[in-house]
Amino acid sequence: MYDVIFAGGGLASCLTAYRLRQQQPGLRLLVVEGAASLGGNHTWSFFPTDLSPAQLDWIDPLILHRWQSYEVRFPALSRRLGTGYRSTNSEFFHMFMMGALGDCVRLDAPIEEVDVTSVGLRGGETLHGRCIIDGRGPMPSRHLMLGFQKFTGQVLQLETEHGLEGPIIMDATVPQNGDYRFLYTLPVGPRELLVEDTRYSNTPDLDFEADFTAIADYVVKQGWSVAAAIKEEQGALPITLGGDIDAFFSDANGIPRIGLRAALFHATTGYSFAEAVRTADFLAESELGNTADVFQLLSDRAKRHWSRQAYWRLLNRMLFIAAVPDQRWFVMQRFYGLHQSLIERFYAGQSTLSDKLRILTGKPPVAVLRALRCLPQSSAAAHTIEVAN
Ligand SMILES: Cc1cc2nc3c(=O)[nH]c(=O)nc-3n(C[C@H](O)[C@H](O)[C@H](O)COP(=O)(O)OP(=O)(O)OC[C@H]3O[C@@H](n4cnc5c(N)ncnc54)[C@H](O)[C@@H]3O)c2cc1C
């Protein structure tokens, strides 16, 4: 009998288990992961300005790369921002978490079903817990209307040093091909780059061959010569346009969810690292009762997060519905011309009222009438039906 069983050993489950172990060491924890390692196959990045100093402190041992600044490039704007950037990856995450939590991790244990007191494994074994938390990653739901930030990435070993000072978070000087498209480059070693071909798109599907060719073309244009491709990753992160959060949680059948499964991500970027850190702190500071108590705690929290993200969902509707796809880059170029601290607050999910007005005022980046039609959430539903057709 465990106090808490985490179904799925990904980012949100492991960060929470790690933090609980630090803050409530008496708890009997179990993390159940279906794969042979924790954390999947990702490179996770975030801005240090997304987190509090105390959070940066406890997360620091997990960080592999730290940069002092980053760049963005658009057709009419190139800018270096003095905001830091941090990254880590799944291999390091797995090693770190196995060191910290190894005695309470079950790997290669695919879960068949989860209920309020137990987790049933595919092999027939049943594990019992006072509190079960479902962190098995994103799950399609008819209650969320989504766009996608999708990408294919490669870690490349170069013949010579690339000379980059920091990441290029968005290089949108590339052909847009009917989406908002940009290249994302992280200098993960003096001769190593992670390069991702990224799109904001209405659909989650990826064309790997086309993306690898596009990465190869981009790398040549930057004057870099590739010695070897070391590894690949891909993803389609959810971008929320609208939805019914109460209905979304009523589908959870009383099982508390965390991470992407609880819609705990930034509505405009699909990024969840910072929110996973905050959720880990929140649970580690709470008194954890049984599954029903924690369901209440976590669904209330996720619903508050959802309400706070209303403005970003509106922006998404403007980006996905009002903006002509090939001209979505113009919205982002305009945004990146704004004050650095406003951009930091945007990514941290802490935009003030004046930030929100500032982002929307000035020369409208999308046709006004089309933009006005996007204000109600029902426009997202209509859009979803249009895309499905
Ligand atoms: C390639 C990629 C890159 C990303 N980069 C960033 C980034 O830079 N910054 C950022 O903030 N966000 C990023 N994200 C988005 C988000 O942070 C990640 O998807 C994050 O891993 C989500 O965390 P999670 O805990 O919700 O789910 P996951 O980390 O996906 O964890 C779910 C876990 O549950 C396991 N599981 C699922 N089903 C079962 C089952 N039946 N039985 C047992 N185990 C099961 C999975 O194997 C997995 O380990 C990225 C996503 C992807 C896909």
The ligand as a MOL file (V3000), in Angstrom:
LIG
                    3D

  0  0  0     0  0            999 V3000
M  V30 BEGIN CTAB
M  V30 COUNTS 53 58 0 0 0
M  V30 BEGIN ATOM
M  V30 1 C 9.7900 16.6040 -28.1730 0
M  V30 2 C 9.1520 17.5510 -27.1740 0
M  V30 3 C 9.8450 18.6640 -26.7360 0
M  V30 4 C 9.2630 19.5200 -25.7830 0
M  V30 5 N 9.9600 20.6180 -25.3910 0
M  V30 6 C 9.4660 21.3820 -24.4150 0
M  V30 7 C 10.2170 22.4750 -23.9060 0
M  V30 8 O 11.2830 22.7910 -24.4220 0
M  V30 9 N 9.7300 23.1710 -22.8590 0
M  V30 10 C 8.5470 22.8590 -22.2860 0
M  V30 11 O 8.1530 23.5110 -21.2920 0
M  V30 12 N 7.7740 21.8930 -22.7950 0
M  V30 13 C 8.1990 21.1340 -23.8280 0
M  V30 14 N 7.4490 20.1150 -24.3050 0
M  V30 15 C 6.0650 19.9820 -23.8330 0
M  V30 16 C 5.9160 19.2950 -22.4760 0
M  V30 17 O 6.6640 19.9490 -21.4950 0
M  V30 18 C 6.3680 17.8650 -22.5190 0
M  V30 19 O 5.5470 17.1680 -23.4080 0
M  V30 20 C 6.3280 17.2040 -21.1410 0
M  V30 21 O 7.1070 16.0550 -21.1850 0
M  V30 22 C 4.9310 16.8960 -20.6750 0
M  V30 23 O 5.0170 16.3920 -19.3870 0
M  V30 24 P 3.9630 15.3670 -18.7920 0
M  V30 25 O 4.5020 14.9070 -17.4940 0
M  V30 26 O 2.6170 15.9230 -18.8680 0
M  V30 27 O 3.9740 14.1430 -19.8330 0
M  V30 28 P 5.1810 13.2300 -20.2870 0
M  V30 29 O 6.4840 13.8300 -19.9190 0
M  V30 30 O 4.9250 12.8960 -21.7160 0
M  V30 31 O 5.0200 11.9330 -19.3940 0
M  V30 32 C 4.0430 10.9590 -19.6000 0
M  V30 33 C 4.6810 9.6150 -19.2080 0
M  V30 34 O 3.6580 8.6460 -19.0490 0
M  V30 35 C 4.1090 7.4400 -19.6300 0
M  V30 36 N 2.9250 6.6520 -19.9840 0
M  V30 37 C 1.9580 6.9750 -20.8770 0
M  V30 38 N 1.0320 5.9920 -20.9370 0
M  V30 39 C 1.4400 5.0450 -20.0490 0
M  V30 40 C 0.9120 3.7630 -19.6620 0
M  V30 41 N -0.2280 3.2960 -20.1640 0
M  V30 42 N 1.5890 3.0490 -18.7400 0
M  V30 43 C 2.7170 3.5320 -18.1700 0
M  V30 44 N 3.2800 4.7140 -18.5200 0
M  V30 45 C 2.6390 5.4530 -19.4380 0
M  V30 46 C 4.9150 7.8790 -20.8430 0
M  V30 47 O 5.7860 6.8520 -21.2740 0
M  V30 48 C 5.6300 9.0970 -20.2850 0
M  V30 49 O 6.8740 8.7820 -19.7060 0
M  V30 50 C 7.9750 19.2550 -25.2740 0
M  V30 51 C 7.2820 18.1440 -25.7510 0
M  V30 52 C 7.8370 17.3140 -26.6960 0
M  V30 53 C 7.0290 16.1290 -27.2020 0
M  V30 END ATOM
M  V30 BEGIN BOND
M  V30 1 1 1 2
M  V30 2 1 2 3
M  V30 3 2 2 52
M  V30 4 2 3 4
M  V30 5 1 4 5
M  V30 6 1 4 50
M  V30 7 2 5 6
M  V30 8 1 6 7
M  V30 9 1 6 13
M  V30 10 2 7 8
M  V30 11 1 7 9
M  V30 12 1 9 10
M  V30 13 2 10 11
M  V30 14 1 10 12
M  V30 15 2 12 13
M  V30 16 1 13 14
M  V30 17 1 14 15
M  V30 18 1 14 50
M  V30 19 1 15 16
M  V30 20 1 16 17
M  V30 21 1 16 18
M  V30 22 1 18 19
M  V30 23 1 18 20
M  V30 24 1 20 21
M  V30 25 1 20 22
M  V30 26 1 22 23
M  V30 27 1 23 24
M  V30 28 2 24 25
M  V30 29 1 24 26
M  V30 30 1 24 27
M  V30 31 1 27 28
M  V30 32 2 28 29
M  V30 33 1 28 30
M  V30 34 1 28 31
M  V30 35 1 31 32
M  V30 36 1 32 33
M  V30 37 1 33 34
M  V30 38 1 33 48
M  V30 39 1 34 35
M  V30 40 1 35 36
M  V30 41 1 35 46
M  V30 42 1 36 37
M  V30 43 1 36 45
M  V30 44 2 37 38
M  V30 45 1 38 39
M  V30 46 1 39 40
M  V30 47 2 39 45
M  V30 48 1 40 41
M  V30 49 2 40 42
M  V30 50 1 42 43
M  V30 51 2 43 44
M  V30 52 1 44 45
M  V30 53 1 46 47
M  V30 54 1 46 48
M  V30 55 1 48 49
M  V30 56 2 50 51
M  V30 57 1 51 52
M  V30 58 1 52 53
M  V30 END BOND
M  V30 END CTAB
M  END
